[in-house]
Structures are given as C-alpha cells and as structure tokens.
Amino acid sequence: MNVESALPLNHTQDEISPIKDGDFVGEDGMIRCGACGKRKQFKIKIGNLEKIVPCICDCRAAELEKERKTDEYQQRMITISRMKTASMMANKYQTASFSKYKVRSGNKRAYTMSLKYVERFSEMKKKNQGLLFYGTVGTGKSYTAACIANELLQNCTPVIMTSFVKILQDIQGTKGEASYIQILNSASLLIIDDLGAERSTDYALEKVYNVVDSRIRAGKPLILTTNLDLSDMLDCQDIRYKRVYDRIFEACYPVQMSGESFRQMEAAERFDAMEALLK
C-alpha cells in the first residue's frame, strides 16, 4: 500500500486553514495563526515520508463550528417549516406563542399547566396523557392548545392540530377513514379543536368515537378543546355521547378556562379605536 495515499494529505492549505494577513512562521518553521498563535501546519514523518500538512487553528475551528451550527439551524428551520405544513393547523394559530400569551386569573392555571406539559412532553407521551381544555366561548382554549403545538413543533416534535368538523369533512370526502386516522395517529401529539361543534348525528358521533378510541389505542396523547360544560359531559345520560366522553376522560385531564371573552374584548378595543379614528 502507498503510505501517502492512506493518509489525509490531499487537502490544500486553503481548504483546511487558509493563510491570512498577520499569520507568521514560528520557530519550528510552521505557519501560525496571527490571531490565536496556534499552528496552521504540522510535519508528518512516517518511514521515509516527510510532509508538511495543514491543520486547524483555534480561530478556524471556531469558524467551522459556527458554520456547522448555521447549517444545523437552517436544516432545523426547514424541518420545522415542513412539520408546520403537515400539522394541518389553521393559519390564524400558526403564530400562537406563550411569549405573547395574555395571562389572566381565568387562564393562569391553564397557562402554567401548558408550559409544564411541553416541558415534560416526553413523560406525557410515555404515559399517553392528554388534556381537555373546557370553558365558555372566547376564553382562549384554542389559542392555548396552539401554543403547545407551536412550542413542540419548534422542538421538531410532529404535531397535528385540526377539528372534528374538518375531520368529518375529510373522511366524507376523498380520504378513506382508516388511512386518514392513520395519518392523525402518526403525529406525536394530536390536538382536536372544538369538540361538540360537529353535527350531532349518529354518523358523526361514531366517527368522533373512532378517532378518539384509535388515538388512545395507539398509545399517543390527545389534547381536546370544547365549549361543553364539564358537568354535562361527566353526567351525560345519552349513551351515544357518554361512550365518547368516557373514552376522553380516560386519557385527557380536564383544565377549565374562564373569564371574559377575549374575542369580545378585542372587538371592543377595535370598536373604540375606530370610533376614535373617525371622530
């Protein structure tokens, strides 16, 4: 075997550690970095073979590490972008963030629990533990769930956020039920918004049950939001609904959200702003 061909000697100085203004030749005859003082060359001698080869100084090592981190960041952003596209999340929720969360007395507990849920998601996933955000209209249930989704997506955790209305539309459309549910269950976390907004038909209730049941059987966590009253769900006597609710409570911890409607407050603020503008 040719010794030289077996050694990494084919890279040029410019490829490994380019010579720059300020670099100098040290007492050992090797070029050194003018900034960090470390060698950019070293001498190899194996048998009769002696050759000066380039090496990386501390400055160049820092540059390469920065480039590596930049490449990793760009690849991460591409991955996150693709995951967001696959998440089925409505556009209005794609910018939801805990950093913009308006904490009030009626949502403080939900906010705190949501942060902890994200922080301990690996444990939640192992335990197949989900959440059920319930409360009146406009209290921020969907936004809170979207904050969880986006935080996990930033960590490159696959999340799907949709609604039962959309699920029923898709199942009734071109997508087969089994393959569609398989897509939903491929995500590490499935968030289904607005339980109870779907039509109250036997067909719809059966599909809702199938989605919830298959998710739990898959051993993956589920988060739901609903305007339904918790006591009505717990004390439901209609067997069609009861079987759905009972299955949900097996895997989803109920978290109440209360207070004045954010939508009404935002509408009032816009009204006041427009009124002031038109005076």
Secondary structure, 3 states (H helix, E strand, C coil): CCHHHHCCCCCCHHHHCCCCCCCEECCCCCEECCCCCCECEEEEEECCEEEEEECCCHHHHHHHHHHHHHHHHHHHHHHHHHHHHHCCCCHHHCCCCHHHCCCCCCCHHHHHHHHHHHHCHHHHHHHCCEEEEECCCCCCHHHHHHHHHHHHHHCCCCEEEEEHHHHHHHHHCCCCHHHHHHHHHCCCEEEEEEECCCCCCHHHHHHHHHHHHHHHHCCCCEEEEECCCHHHHHCCCCHHHHHHHHHHHHHEEEEECCCCCHHHHHHHHHHHHHHHHCC
